[in-house]
């Protein structure tokens, strides 16, 4: 087999050999770059974090859109804030009633979730 390789290399001129060497160098450079990209853990982690951030942003936007379409058109953010403040004031004035109400709400949610999973 070495005789065949020697014969082939003797048939080629110096320019052909130089071109082959240059092509080999380019291929090796591309291979080294590809390997260094694959082993760059910091860059990989940053890319994953960016992908995760984009995914979370998209899901948050989707949830926002669903909430807007499922809520009544007359929903008023200021009114909702006022109602929340009223509820907080009532809770501060009567914490026992709040605890009892929270217990029953939790009980109802627990039953509803239990029915879904069954």
Protein Blocks (a to p, Z undefined) as FASTA:
>chain_A
ZZmmmmmmmmpcfklmmmmmmmmmmmmmmmmmmmmmmmmmklmmmmmmmmmmmmmmmmmm
mmmmmmmmmpcfklcfklmmmmmmmmmmmmmmmmmlmmmmmmmmmmmmmmmmmmmmZZ
